[in-house]
Amino acid sequence: MKLNLTLAQKAIVLVCVPLVFEIAFVGILAQLLRQAEFERAQEAHAKDVQSQVNVILGMIIDAGAGLVISEFAKSKRIRERYGSTADRAKEEFANLLRLVSGHPEEEAAVAHISELNTDIRRILKRAKQDSEDDNKLGLVRDFATLQSLMTQFSQATNEVTEKQREIARAKSRASIRARNSIINFLYLGVFFNIALAVGLALYFNRGTSSRMIILMDNTRRLAKGMQLNPQIGGNDEIAHLDKTFNEMAEALAIAARKERAIIENARDLICSLDSNLKFSAVNPAAVQVWGYTPDELIGKGLDLLVPDDEIEKSSETFKRIRESLNSIPIESRITKKDGSEIEMLWSVQWSPQEERYFCVAHDITERKQIERMKREFVAMVSHDLRTPLTSIQGFLSLLEAGAFGDLSQSGMENLSIADSSISRLIKLINDLLDAERLESGKLELNLSEVSSADILREAANAVETFAQQQGLKLLVENSAIKLKADADRLIQVLINLLSNAVKFSPEGGQITVSARVVEDFVEFSVKDEGRGIPAEDLDAVFERFKQVKKTDAKIKRGTGLGLAICKAIVEKHQGSIGVLSEEGKGSRFWFRIPKELS
């Protein structure tokens, strides 16, 4: 039966199975050691009992012989030695009793010896007394009894000694068998432990290592675009990883198909070039954009398309991109297969890993034509339209001054209307020209050290008459703050803001223009008491051609370019512009300019 174990479970098995075996092995080994120790202890005990019995036997014999010798030799020293031996025999007998305590059979045998010992000691004591009383008949009787008891004692001790000797030999053999069993068990345990470890390693290696090899092979197959191996079975982490890997490969394949579809159907030309600027891949859009098929371009250099007078410049730009690893837009002319030229905008990125340039080329021929047309239009407006209008405005000024005679009241009114219309038209042209300069980056600042008081005064003087005509009071809060800026451009911004404030303020209202220091900036502000701006329009008022109300363009005669131009001029000064307004309660337009431009 195949076990579907996770890697964690397999690791637990690899640890627990040998651990259980080791615990069992140690337990059995401990039991064998205890058994061997028990056999050795039994052997030692038998030898101790045997030795102690022999010692007691020797002492008893020595005591009896000493008594007989002392009687015949009439030696006091021998009699004293007999007494000493008898006392020591008594002590040794007490040691023997302690030694056999807890061994029923030995206790019974020793008890018999103890009885004989008691009888012998009694006879020896009586014989000693008879010897002192010089009772010859009693001594003979005592010696006869003593001989019989000694014979019995010797037989009893011999039986005990022989019994203990047999026990010692048996226990010795058992101890040897136990030691041999321990040695054999150790060999067997080591062998089994090695076999178990190798077996588990092989078993789990077959289910883990081999599948890891399949995973590694899948990574190589994925890198080479080959079909992956069949999905690995199982329920462990490797199987889940292989499943995820296959899902990832499928997702990559889908993404690659989508990418190819996007590239193949893209209108822009997508290609890659090697380090020598030779095409290595081109999408089908090359046919429509350049007239070349991808096969005609692959292996060819960029000089096939770029004119000779631009190839060196383009090569240098590609080189800078490679060295800086930054994407730099490149504009160049391209010669199509039919010989015509088009303008292309390249987005290029260098890949150090693949050592290739990845490019997206967009046809900007129409955009370039529009830009040229716009420049021509601006030039035409600037020269062919503004100049005549200025001349007409000058002629109208002469008429108003009476240079060609006095005009009737009706004529003067029509003359004022015509002059106002021409002024508005000239302002529109100037706004368009400023907007074009800002868009093309041609707006230049003439920086110098100026005073905020001078700027406020100039701007207020320019719109004061207009404010009086609308019945408004213009209040200037003068504050002489020194800053570095283009005074004319800042005055232009303030005039624009003041003009708007006049247009959208009710008669009798007040407009306040001021300047103050905010940290490292000088903040100019124009505050009115007009209708205010709805909250949803606050973010859009600085966009081009944006009017708060659609009717403002007709009623207030605005172009929608003024605030956009103000924003561009302020940002050119590295500043910021904004508005605070509440509908029905007026507005406060502000802009901040650094005291010192970096």
SVG drawing of the C-alpha trace seen along z (x, -y; Angstrom):
<svg xmlns="http://www.w3.org/2000/svg" viewBox="-26 -118 78 160">
<polyline fill="none" stroke="black" stroke-width="0.4" points="0.0,0.0 1.4,-3.4 1.4,-6.0 0.5,-9.6 2.6,-11.4 3.6,-15.0 7.3,-15.9 6.7,-16.9 5.1,-13.5 8.0,-11.7 10.5,-13.7 8.6,-12.6 8.6,-9.0 12.4,-9.2 12.9,-10.5 10.4,-8.5 10.9,-5.0 14.7,-4.9 13.9,-6.6 11.3,-3.9 13.8,-1.2 16.6,-2.9 14.3,-3.1 13.3,0.6 17.0,1.5 18.1,-0.4 15.3,1.1 16.2,4.7 19.9,4.0 19.2,2.6 17.2,5.8 20.0,8.0 22.5,6.0 20.4,6.3 20.1,10.0 23.9,10.3 24.4,8.2 22.0,10.4 23.8,13.6 27.1,12.1 25.8,11.0 24.4,14.5 27.7,16.0 29.5,13.6 27.0,14.3 27.5,18.1 31.2,17.6 30.9,15.4 28.6,17.9 31.0,20.7 34.0,18.7 32.3,17.7 31.2,21.3 34.8,22.4 36.1,19.7 33.6,20.8 34.5,24.4 38.2,23.7 37.6,21.7 35.4,24.4 38.0,27.1 40.7,24.8 38.7,24.2 38.2,27.9 41.8,28.8 43.0,26.0 40.9,27.4 42.4,30.9 45.9,29.6 45.5,27.3 44.3,30.2 47.3,32.4 49.9,29.6 48.4,27.9 49.2,24.6 47.4,21.5 48.4,19.6 46.7,22.3 43.6,22.2 43.4,18.4 43.9,18.8 41.0,21.4 38.8,18.9 39.7,16.1 39.0,18.4 35.6,19.4 34.7,15.7 35.7,14.9 33.8,17.9 30.7,16.5 31.2,13.1 31.7,14.8 28.6,16.9 26.7,13.7 28.1,12.4 27.0,15.6 23.5,15.2 23.3,11.7 24.8,12.9 22.1,15.6 19.3,13.4 16.5,13.3 17.6,16.7 15.2,19.3 17.2,22.5 20.5,21.0 18.8,19.9 17.5,23.4 21.0,24.9 22.7,22.3 20.0,22.8 21.1,26.5 24.7,25.5 23.8,22.9 22.2,25.6 25.3,27.8 27.4,24.8 25.4,24.1 25.8,27.7 29.5,27.6 30.0,24.4 28.0,25.9 30.1,29.0 33.3,27.0 32.2,24.9 31.4,28.0 34.7,29.6 36.5,26.5 34.8,26.6 35.5,30.4 39.2,29.6 39.3,27.0 37.6,29.4 40.0,32.1 37.0,34.4 38.8,37.0 35.7,39.1 33.6,36.0 36.4,34.9 36.3,38.2 32.6,38.1 32.9,34.4 35.5,35.3 33.4,38.2 30.4,35.9 32.5,33.2 33.9,35.5 30.4,36.6 29.2,33.0 32.3,31.9 31.7,34.7 28.1,33.6 29.2,30.0 31.8,30.8 29.3,32.7 26.8,29.9 29.3,27.2 30.6,29.4 27.0,29.8 26.5,26.0 29.9,25.4 29.2,27.8 25.8,26.4 27.2,22.9 30.0,24.1 27.4,25.5 25.4,22.3 28.6,20.3 29.4,22.4 25.8,22.2 25.7,18.5 29.1,18.1 27.8,19.9 24.7,17.8 26.7,14.7 28.8,15.7 25.7,16.4 24.3,13.0 27.4,11.2 27.4,13.2 23.8,12.3 24.6,8.6 27.4,8.7 25.3,10.5 22.4,8.2 24.7,5.2 25.9,6.5 22.3,7.3 21.0,3.9 23.8,2.0 23.1,4.1 19.4,3.7 19.8,-0.1 21.9,-0.5 19.6,1.6 16.6,-0.4 18.2,-3.7 19.3,-2.6 15.9,-1.1 14.0,-4.3 16.4,-6.5 16.0,-4.4 12.3,-4.3 11.8,-8.0 14.6,-8.9 12.7,-7.0 9.6,-9.1 11.4,-12.4 14.7,-12.7 13.4,-11.1 10.5,-13.5 12.8,-16.5 14.8,-15.4 11.5,-15.6 10.9,-19.1 14.4,-20.2 13.9,-18.7 10.7,-20.6 12.5,-23.9 15.0,-23.1 12.1,-22.2 10.2,-25.4 13.3,-27.4 13.7,-25.7 10.1,-25.9 9.7,-22.1 6.7,-20.1 6.7,-19.4 6.8,-15.9 3.5,-14.3 2.3,-15.8 3.6,-14.1 1.2,-12.2 0.8,-12.3 -0.4,-14.6 2.8,-16.0 4.5,-19.4 6.4,-18.2 3.2,-17.2 1.6,-20.5 4.8,-22.3 4.7,-20.4 1.0,-21.2 1.7,-24.9 4.7,-24.7 2.4,-23.3 -0.2,-25.9 2.5,-28.6 3.8,-27.1 0.3,-27.1 -0.2,-30.7 3.1,-31.7 2.2,-30.0 -1.1,-31.8 0.6,-35.1 3.2,-34.4 0.4,-33.7 -1.3,-36.9 2.0,-38.8 2.6,-37.3 -0.9,-38.2 -0.4,-41.8 3.0,-42.1 1.8,-40.6 -1.3,-42.7 0.2,-45.9 0.2,-48.9 3.4,-50.2 6.6,-48.5 8.2,-46.3 11.6,-44.9 14.9,-43.9 18.4,-44.7 21.7,-43.1 24.7,-45.1 25.8,-45.8 22.3,-47.3 21.3,-44.4 17.7,-43.3 17.1,-40.0 13.3,-40.1 10.6,-42.2 6.8,-42.1 4.6,-42.0 3.8,-45.7 7.1,-46.3 5.3,-45.6 2.8,-48.3 5.1,-50.9 8.4,-50.4 7.3,-48.2 9.8,-45.4 8.8,-41.9 10.4,-40.7 12.5,-38.2 13.9,-41.0 15.0,-42.9 16.3,-40.2 20.1,-40.1 20.3,-43.5 21.6,-46.6 19.8,-49.8 21.7,-51.7 19.4,-50.0 16.6,-52.3 18.3,-55.4 19.7,-58.0 23.5,-58.4 23.3,-61.9 21.5,-60.5 23.1,-57.1 26.0,-58.3 23.7,-60.4 21.4,-57.4 24.3,-55.0 25.6,-57.4 22.2,-57.6 21.9,-53.8 25.3,-53.6 24.3,-56.1 21.2,-54.0 23.4,-50.9 25.8,-52.6 23.3,-54.4 20.6,-51.6 18.0,-54.4 15.3,-54.6 15.9,-57.6 13.4,-58.6 14.9,-58.8 13.5,-60.7 14.8,-59.8 13.9,-59.7 13.4,-56.3 13.7,-55.5 10.9,-53.1 11.3,-50.3 9.7,-52.4 12.2,-55.2 9.9,-57.6 10.8,-59.0 8.8,-59.0 9.4,-60.4 9.7,-57.7 9.8,-58.1 11.8,-55.2 11.4,-54.0 14.5,-51.9 15.5,-49.8 18.8,-47.9 18.7,-44.4 22.1,-43.4 21.0,-39.9 20.0,-39.3 22.4,-41.9 19.7,-43.3 17.9,-46.5 14.2,-46.2 12.5,-48.9 9.0,-50.3 8.9,-52.6 5.9,-54.8 5.2,-56.7 5.0,-60.4 5.0,-61.7 1.5,-63.1 2.3,-64.6 5.3,-66.3 3.3,-67.7 0.7,-69.0 3.5,-70.6 4.9,-72.3 1.4,-73.5 0.9,-74.8 4.2,-76.7 3.2,-78.1 -0.2,-79.1 1.4,-80.8 3.8,-82.6 0.9,-83.7 -1.2,-84.8 1.8,-86.6 2.8,-88.5 -0.1,-88.4 -2.9,-89.0 -1.7,-90.7 0.2,-93.4 -2.8,-94.6 -5.0,-94.5 -2.5,-96.7 -2.5,-99.1 -6.2,-99.3 -6.2,-99.8 -3.8,-102.7 -6.0,-104.2 -9.0,-104.0 -7.1,-105.8 -6.4,-108.6 -10.1,-108.8 -11.0,-108.9 -8.5,-111.8 -10.1,-113.7 -7.2,-113.6 -9.6,-113.2 -12.3,-115.4 -15.0,-115.2 -17.3,-112.2 -20.9,-112.2 -22.1,-110.7 -23.2,-107.6 -19.9,-107.3 -18.0,-107.6 -20.0,-104.8 -19.4,-102.6 -15.7,-103.5 -15.5,-102.4 -17.2,-99.1 -14.8,-98.5 -11.8,-99.4 -13.0,-97.0 -13.5,-94.2 -10.0,-94.7 -8.4,-94.8 -10.1,-91.6 -9.0,-90.0 -5.4,-91.1 -5.5,-89.7 -6.8,-86.4 -3.9,-86.3 -1.4,-87.1 -2.9,-84.4 -2.6,-81.9 1.0,-82.9 1.8,-82.6 0.1,-79.2 2.1,-78.0 5.4,-79.2 4.7,-77.5 3.8,-74.2 6.9,-74.3 9.1,-75.3 10.2,-78.5 9.0,-80.7 12.0,-82.4 12.3,-84.3 14.2,-87.5 15.2,-87.1 16.2,-90.1 15.9,-91.3 12.5,-92.9 10.2,-94.2 6.8,-92.8 5.5,-96.3 6.4,-97.4 4.8,-94.3 1.5,-94.8 1.4,-98.5 2.0,-97.9 -0.7,-95.1 -3.2,-97.3 -2.7,-100.3 -3.3,-98.2 -6.8,-97.1 -7.8,-100.1 -9.8,-101.8 -11.6,-98.6 -12.4,-98.1 -13.8,-101.6 -16.0,-101.1 -17.5,-98.0 -18.0,-99.9 -15.4,-98.0 -12.9,-99.1 -9.3,-97.8 -7.3,-97.6 -3.5,-97.0 -1.7,-95.8 1.8,-96.9 4.7,-95.0 8.2,-95.5 9.6,-91.9 12.7,-91.3 12.7,-88.3 14.3,-87.1 11.8,-86.8 10.6,-87.9 8.7,-91.0 6.8,-91.4 5.6,-87.8 4.4,-88.1 2.6,-91.3 1.0,-89.4 -0.2,-86.7 -1.6,-89.3 -3.3,-91.2 -5.0,-88.0 -6.1,-87.2 -7.3,-90.7 -9.2,-90.9 -11.0,-87.7 -11.8,-89.0 -13.3,-92.2 -15.4,-90.2 -16.9,-88.0 -17.4,-90.5 -20.7,-92.2 -20.9,-96.0 -19.8,-97.7 -17.6,-94.9 -13.9,-95.0 -10.9,-93.2 -7.7,-92.8 -4.3,-92.1 -1.4,-91.4 2.0,-89.7 3.5,-88.0 6.4,-85.7 5.6,-82.0 8.8,-80.2 11.2,-80.4 8.4,-81.7 6.7,-84.9 2.9,-84.4 0.8,-86.7 -3.0,-86.6 -6.0,-88.1 -9.2,-88.0 -12.7,-89.0 -16.3,-88.9 -17.7,-87.3 -19.9,-84.3 -17.2,-81.8 -16.3,-78.5 -18.2,-75.2 -16.1,-72.6 -16.3,-70.2 -14.7,-72.8 -11.8,-73.8 -9.3,-71.3 -10.2,-72.1 -10.1,-75.9 -6.4,-76.0 -7.0,-73.8 -7.0,-75.2 -10.2,-76.6 -12.0,-75.7 -14.9,-77.9 -16.8,-77.5 -20.0,-78.1 -20.6,-77.6 -22.1,-81.1 -19.0,-82.8 -17.2,-82.7 -20.0,-84.8 -21.1,-87.0 -17.6,-87.7 -15.8,-87.4 -13.1,-85.0 -10.9,-82.6 -10.3,-80.0 -6.5,-80.4 -5.7,-83.0 -5.5,-80.7 -3.6,-78.0 -1.0,-80.6 -0.8,-81.8 -0.1,-78.3 2.6,-77.7 4.3,-81.0 4.3,-80.3 5.6,-76.7 8.3,-78.1 9.3,-80.1 9.4,-76.8 6.4,-77.9 2.8,-76.7 -0.7,-78.2 -4.1,-77.4 -7.5,-78.7 -9.5,-78.7 -13.2,-79.4 -16.7,-78.8 -19.6,-79.2 -21.5,-82.5 -18.7,-83.8 -15.9,-84.8 -12.5,-83.3 -8.9,-83.8 -6.4,-82.9 -2.8,-82.6 0.6,-81.7 4.0,-81.2 7.4,-82.0 10.7,-81.0 12.7,-84.0 15.7,-82.5 15.4,-80.3 17.7,-77.2"/>
</svg>
